[in-house]
């Protein structure tokens, strides 16, 4: 299962004089389940192919009301919803709060921040050739946001045009 998140603004820092800010930012997590619908791992996306797969012991989970599970509660009872912490400025996705090191780039920082419980607002958008639930935006192949001075400052393609859409 993939969960995609759209951020209209990306307020990242500059690196070596290159402006990394851009409008329009799509991030995602991909949750892998086995044939019994048991959590196996989750891939948390980040820019520049920095995303990683995390096991349940490395991840945070919540119940349907947003209460975060203790380690003993993970994947028991209702504590089955992976939690995503968005990095300040870059929106990279992480399974925990804290500072996350990046190779050659400024560290990402996540905090508990304001909870956004998406459980009751998940929409199956379908596929490019068969949008579901009126989600025809999925067919849009252009950029989401401004065309910047560099690739890094230009908004990305929509989710159906990312390699992750079909890879994971």
Secondary structure, DSSP 8 states (H G I E B T S, - for coil): -EEEEEEEEE----BTTB---EEEEEEEEEEEE-TT--EEEEEE--GGGT-EEE-GGGS-EE-TT--B--TTTTTSTT--EE--EE-TTT--EESSSEEEEETTEEEEEE---S----GGG----EETTEE-TT-GGGG--SBSS---SSSTTS--B-GGGSTHHHH-
